Amino acid sequence: MPAKKAHYGSAAETEAAFYDALNRADLEALMALWADDDEIVCVHPGGPRLIGHAAIRKSWAAILEHGGLHILPSQLHETHTLMSSVHVVIEGSTAATGEPAHLVATNVYAKTPRGWRIVLHHVSIAPGPAPVDTSTQILH
């Protein structure tokens, strides 16, 4: 049974729900966050472009069948208008070797009559060490 689509008042709320669903391996909650549009797009690291609910759902089902992903998004760079918001984040995770890993994700959200929904999720493997967030300074 599909999850009830909650009404999210901001792209940030939708993004928080997205990563929460990934970490809990909740496919129904994850898919409820996507826009109703058939032109939604998802690109997993090193993977092909997936278009539409059926292809995206099938890919996430395969990814989540062994449990949650334990991804922590950070270093948000946001560009937004009244009707759309583009978030670029660093996704911290753990590689299969047990080493810390990081990915770069672009998440695009559209404001719909039912709240903010995902229209694109594109993730790439980031080269080198995780970038350090220099936007916050701690004064001693």
N, C-alpha and C positions, 0 to 999 in steps of 0.2 A: 504494500500500500504506500503510495507516494507521501512524503512528508508535507505537512501543511506549510504553505509559503508564508513566512513571517513578513511583516512590513518593516523594512529597515529604513530609518530616516537619514542615513548618511552612507557614503561609500565605505567609510572607516568601520562602521558597524557590520556591513556586509563582509568586509575583509576579515574582521575578527571572527565572524561566524564561519567563514570559509576555512581558515586555518584550524579552528576548533573542530570542525567536521573532519578535516584531514587527520588530525591527531587522534580522534576517536574512531576513525575508520567508519564513519557514518555516511554511507553512500546516499541514502535518501535525503538526509539533511544537506549534503553537499550539492546534489542535483537540484534541490529546491531553491538554491541561491542563484542559479543561472537565469538569464532572461528567457522569456517565452519564444523569442525570435529563433527561427530555424538557422540563422546565419551565425550563431555563436561559434567561437573558435577556441581550440585548446592545442597547445604544442608542448609536449613533454620533452625533457632534455634528450637531444639526439633523435627525437621521434618525428614522424610526419605531421603535417597539419591535419587536424581533425575538425570537421565542420558538422554541426548539428547535434542534437541531444542524443541520438542513438549511438553515434560514434564516440562521443565524449563519455557517455555513461559506461559503455563497454570498456573503455580504457581505464577509467577510474575503478571499475569493479575488479579488473585484473590487478591493478596496483594495490588496492586495499584488501584483497582477499587474505593476506597474511597479517593484517593488523594496521594500526595507525602509523603515520610517517614521522611523528615527532619533529616537526619543522617549526622553527622559531623565526618569524619575519622581523627584520630590523632595518634601520637606516632608510626609512621611508622618504622617497622624493615624490611629491604629489603635484600634479597639474590638474586644475579642474575648471569647469564652467558650470553654469546653472544645471545643465542636463547630462554632463559626463565628467568622469574623473579618471585620471591615469595615475596608477601607483607603481613605482619601481622600487622593489625591496630586495634586500639581501636575505636569502633563506638559509638559515643555519641548520645543519642536520648532521648526521653521522654517516660516514661512508661504510660500505660493506666491510672494510678492513678494520673498522672501529675508530678510525681517525676522524676528527672534525672535518666537515665538508661545508662548502657554501655554494649556493646557486644564485643566479640573478633572475628575478621574476618580474614580469610586467603584467599587471592586472588592470583591466579596463572595465569600468562600471558605467552603466547608463541609468538615469533616473526614469523610472516608469510609473504609471499610475499605481502600481503595487509596491512602490519603494525602489531602492537601489538594487540593481541586479548585475551579475557578471556577464560581460559579453565577450571577453577575451582573457585567457590565462596563458602566458608564454614563458617558459622557463628554459634558461641556458646554463650550462656548466660554466662556472666562473674560473678563469685562469688564476694561478698563483694563490697566495694567502688571502684570507678574508680582509677586505679593506677596513681600516680603522675609522670609526666615526669621529671626525674632528669638529663636528658642529656643536658639541657640548663641551664646555671647558669647566673644569673643576678648579676652584680657587682655594689655596691653602693659606 
